[in-house]
Amino acid sequence: MSRSKRLRERGIADKQGYICHKCLGEGELSQIVADSDSNDTCSICQEQNPSESLINLANMLLEAIEFEYEDPANSVGFESREGGYYIKPIPTRELLFDKYEIDGETLDLLCHIIIQEYWVKKHPYNDWEDDKMMDEWQVFSEFVKHKYRYYLNSLDHDPLDRNSTVFKHNPNLILEKFAQFVFEHDLDKKLPANTRVYRGRKERAGENHSTMNELGPPPPEKAKYSNRMSPAGISMFYGGLEIELCLSELRQMESELIVKISVWDTTKELLLLNLTNLPNLPSDFDEEGRLYKREIIFLHRFAEEISKPIVKDGNEHIEYIPTQVLTDFFRTLHFRHEGHQPFHGIVYESSTNSGECLVLFCGPEGCVDSEQDIEDNHMLLFHPELVEKHEVTYDVEMTHHRISLY
Ligand SMILES: [Zn+2]
């Protein structure tokens, strides 16, 4: 087969020439070409900058496009009387301009070389593939907030509604895919034994908390409030690796407050789900990375949601459900995945301060206040002698606080 015919079968017109990175706009493709070793004369500007051949550029663009789009002739019905597809296809020109930021003469040239003129999203009749559905976080959130919340494991169909979205958007499948990604990409962090951890508690006038029971996680029957990761009735330890972090997390609620900071050491190595160092969203031109685009978007959405400040306006009972369900999913993952060590908690970035916040999956039963009493089920040793009282004032311009040792 001739070269020209081979190219044509790939959907590329055989044309000689090069385009330099400067003529490729500001998008990802331009950045990739900027690293190229070849300096052939650019067919557009006639300069000798890092460049790539027209054929290679067309091929790269086609591979990126074909990852999400396909030829409408293969999947969309054609209405010959009306003379058009049932779903409006997107011209190549529009895709190159909107998605890859290519314009001007370069756009004209590349549109001549890529033979395919129109595209539609893959599986165009399945709303799973809609832009909105690309955001599986939204699908999952809506599902657990407004449809089903418990026993997601057993949901492979909805007995009451055979046309329901359960078939298409089983949240359990979304979660399992997500867990697989976490395992494969080592998204965990080991917090060594004897790591210092701080926890803040607000104090009202007249209160003077000093004991482990008062400053540690509440007993389950007193865990009255919904939190980002724990629903009312389930107690967890929320803390941070720095004092300033605990103060700034509490400071969001009020302008002036008294905070007791309690000091803890981990009693053993703890395995945490690590949301502080998530992979960046992969480029469409990254063959390996783009396979995980959805999982990465989902993880970022989860990390974003849990680091948002707590707002107690009554809606938290619904709004925090997705992150609570997801936390529960990770808390119980080792029961479903043989050989996987249980996660003891999650580490995530604070929204208010650059630093690492923690949630540990333990209530008072995981805390101990004397070294002699440490047992296997404990995670944290409380230091009663290190409790600090902070008076925090906050204004827009500056933040300061006075410390008095308790
Ligand atoms: Zn150029």
Boltz pocket constraint, residues with backbone or C-beta under 6 A from the ligand:
constraints:
  - pocket:
      binder: B
      contacts: [[A, 19], [A, 20], [A, 21], [A, 22], [A, 23], [A, 42], [A, 43], [A, 44], [A, 45], [A, 46], [A, 47]]
      max_distance: 6.0
